[in-house]
C-alpha cells in the first residue's frame, strides 16, 4: 500500500495554519465600494438600447437575406411539379 492510503482521511484534509490561503477580498480595504442603487439605475437605464439596436440590425439582415433567397432563387425556378 502507498503512504497515501496508510494515512487516515482526516489527516489528509487538514491543512496547517501557515499553508492556508487567503482570498483577495479577505479584508474590507481590498474590496471596491459597491455602487449605490441610484447609480446602478442610471447606468442600466441606457444599457438595453444598444442591445436592442444590435439585435434589430441582426434580425433585419436575416430577413433581408431570406427575402433575397426567396425572390432571386426560389421564385425564378417556378412551381414544383
Secondary structure in CASP SS format (residue, H / E / C, confidence):
PFRMAT SS
TARGET T0000
AUTHOR 0000-0000-0000
METHOD secondary structure of the structure
MODEL  1
X C 1.00
X C 1.00
X H 1.00
X H 1.00
X H 1.00
X H 1.00
X C 1.00
X C 1.00
X H 1.00
X H 1.00
X H 1.00
X H 1.00
X H 1.00
X C 1.00
X C 1.00
X C 1.00
X H 1.00
X H 1.00
X H 1.00
X C 1.00
X C 1.00
X C 1.00
X C 1.00
X C 1.00
X C 1.00
X C 1.00
X C 1.00
X H 1.00
X H 1.00
X H 1.00
X C 1.00
X C 1.00
X C 1.00
X C 1.00
X C 1.00
X C 1.00
X H 1.00
X H 1.00
X H 1.00
X H 1.00
X H 1.00
X H 1.00
X H 1.00
X H 1.00
X H 1.00
X H 1.00
X H 1.00
X H 1.00
X H 1.00
X H 1.00
X H 1.00
X H 1.00
X H 1.00
X H 1.00
X H 1.00
X H 1.00
X H 1.00
X H 1.00
X H 1.00
X H 1.00
X H 1.00
X H 1.00
X H 1.00
X H 1.00
X H 1.00
X H 1.00
X H 1.00
X H 1.00
X H 1.00
X H 1.00
X H 1.00
X H 1.00
X H 1.00
X H 1.00
X H 1.00
X H 1.00
X H 1.00
X C 1.00
X C 1.00
X C 1.00
X C 1.00
END
